[in-house]
Every structure is written in C-alpha cells, then in structure tokens.
Amino acid sequence: MAKLKVTQIRSGIGGKHAARETLRSLGLKRIGQTVEQEDRPEIRGMVKAVRHLVTVEEVD
C-alpha cells in the first residue's frame, strides 16, 4: 500500500484548536518534522483539513 510523507511547514499557533489537534493526530509536533502515514481516506481527510500547514508527498 502507498504511503504519504507529511511535513509540517507552518506553526499551528494562533490557529483553531481543531487544526492543532489534527496536526497532533497526524503525529506532527514541530515545524520541519516529517512523518509517514498510510494512504487511507481518514489520513487524506486530516491532511485536507490542515493543508495550509503541511506539505504532502506520495511514497511507494
């Protein structure tokens, strides 16, 4: 199954509480941190909710 490489590029400070919690759920705690997540609809939805704070790459 494909994976997504998610990198936090902006801070969640000053944003909505839900956006900060979504970053936490993705496993991101600081700017520049990268995590690999399974490419599932739930993860895609979380990434879409915080697309202004992260970058996403597909990894095989």
N, C-alpha and C positions, 0 to 999 in steps of 0.2 A: 504494500500500500504506500502511496506517496506521502510525503511529509511536507510540512510548511515550516520555513525558517522565519521566525517572527523576531524583529529587532525593535526595541523601544528607541525612538528618536527624539521625543519631546516629553517633558515632565507632565505628570498628572496633577500637579499642584495648581490650585485655582480652578480646576475643572469640577465637573459634577461628581458626586460621591459614587454614582453607579459606574462612571468611567474609570475611576481609581480602582474600584473593586474588580472590574473586568480585567484591568492590567494585572492585578494580583492573581486572578483566576487563570490567566494565561501563564503565570509563573514569572512575570516581569517585575523587578523591584527598582531598577535604576536605569538611567539613560545609557544607551550603548550595550545593554545586556541583550543577548540573543538566546532564544530557546527554540527547540524543535518540537512541534506538535503534530499529531496525526492529522491528515487532511480529512476531517469529518464536518458535517453540516453545523454542528454545535460550535466548533472552533472557528469555522468561517463566519458564523454569526457574531461571535465575540470580536473577531478581527474587524468586521464591518462596523461594529459599534464604536471602536476606538481607532478607526483608520487614519485619523488626523494625528495620532500619537505614535504610530508604528509603521514599519515597512515590512512587506511580506515577499518571500521568495519561495518558489516550489523547488523541492529537493527530491530526487528519485531515490 
